[in-house]
Amino acid sequence: MRNLKKYWSVAFLCLTLGLVLAACGSSTGSDSSGDKLVVATDATYAPMEYMDDNGNIVGIDIDIVDAIAEAAGFEVEYKNYGWEPLFAAVENGEVDFAVSSITITDDRKESFDFTDPYFVANQVILVPADSDVESFEDLKDKRVSVQINTTGHEVVKGLLGNTSSDIVATETMPLAITEMLNGNADASVGDNSVVLEYVKNNPDVELKTIEDDSFEKEFYGLMVQKGNSEILDLLNEGIQKIKEDGTLKELTGIDIE
Amino acid sequence: MIDFLDAIRFDMIWNYKELFIRGLWITLSLTAVGYVGGIILGLFLGIGKLSKIKWIYYPAKYYVDFFRGTPLLVQILLIHLAVIPSIFGHSLGYFVSGATALMLNCAAYNAEIIRAGIQSIEKGQMEAARSLGMPQGEAMRFIILPQAFRRMIPPLGNELIALLKDSSLVTVIAANDLLYAGKVVAGAYARFWEPYITVAILYLLLTWVFTKVIAYVERRYSNSYIPSQRRRIFSFGRASAGG
């Protein structure tokens, strides 16, 4: 009887292990077969990419990638990874590329390849309507909320210091703005598209936005695994096509060279 | 893996060392406040759950059910973004929200540990104390709790280590804890091995220290503890009689 029990547990172990391995096998199999490209995104960044009422991933970025896919003749499947995991997913080839309002920076270029830019953004400062902040310099002795590890976070680190405790870095931009409204920060710094969308959607909240010339213009690109020129060329071809036929300008309202 | 071994860049940790030092400090403070508050609150809740009076028993029971039955992450977000701003009109900062959430959560688990510890003491102990003329409260304080405490040490130690690790969840409300430092470095360099392995090692270091402390406390309060001269590191120059 005891022996039988032992065998059962071994059999169960084998079964579990088998199932786990089978699951792994099938998932990697579907990634490589077919010409459907898997796209990672962080769908918490309205209006660029977010979940609609039905749980579909939508937004300006998504419209652009759809247009690129149509122009270059491939199909795409979006997967919501979250901001930090999507970098790892692109790096280890789990997905084919990522679209998530990713600014092309020299630091990121060290680890990834980027397509030609498809969107221009700049940072804006959001403060309560009665705030005395007028420029970026005025934030020097203030607490500033940002979305963690975004370009907004980078510029604020530049002003307040890399390890400053006056930086309130939250998981999402709406949370960063909420921290400011709740009094944990005096100002928020974020991408123009997101901040302006928030102001548009919340007309009752008394806020003002400040543009500052010291912010560099940023170019968003699609992010590809380092050295994967096959997909990079395909995407660049699509971007070129939608630039030429005016689709890109129609979607973003911005002319881009 | 091989890529990682080729080029470990620990200079990126060094550049952000202040963030890690502050992270250690914040993590330890949150854990300490949460744990001490959790034990005090848990003691009342645990005794409350043993009460025969309905309006004491049911609130304690529902409190434990709620805080043990919902994820700590949800509690943290709820307290930081909804409860505190609604009560005070503005946020009180991440430390107050984080410590409160950890304390309330820890109290629910401690309540069960303390209740079970008290129940594990034989009925005869209470009966003997009462028959000697001790009131119920006094008997609980001087007879039951000291004995029960000894049995609670291992699970309470467990809870301390669990709480230390769970405190990493407060990073979602932008608390500058240890994990937050790792996340910032990971984002700044888009490299993940160095920051997260550093964070893991630092957490391991903290839990290792806590394990030693718990082991000492357990030994100190065990039945077989024999006070010896050499071991008395906490006697602070008190002259030892006899020996």
Interface residues (C-beta under 8 A of the other chain):
Chain A: E84 F87 A88 D107 R108 E110 S111 F112 S145 I148 N149 H153 E154 K157 N162 T163 S165 V168 A169 T170 E171 L175 T178 E179 N182 G183 N184
Chain B: N15 Y16 K17 E18 L19 R22 L81 P85 H90 S91 G93 Y94 V172 I173 A174 N176 Y180 K183 V184 A186 G187 A188 Y189 A190 R191 F192
